[in-house]
């Protein structure tokens, strides 16, 4: 909706993940693909397409992070 704007971002520290069984054979490939999409700007482009704004620099949308254990 073009008339809507984000006025305030409330930092929650929330993170989202895809769940798989431990040791799933595709887990490493999925993580590599997501990291590659962050590095090449694909994730930022998807964010802009759906939310109408660029993601903030340094957020988990664009910055690869460690895999949770």
Long-range contacts (C-beta under 8 A, 24 or more apart in sequence): 2-52, 4-52, 6-53, 9-56, 15-60, 15-68, 17-68, 31-67, 34-64, 35-64, 38-62, 38-63, 38-64, 39-64
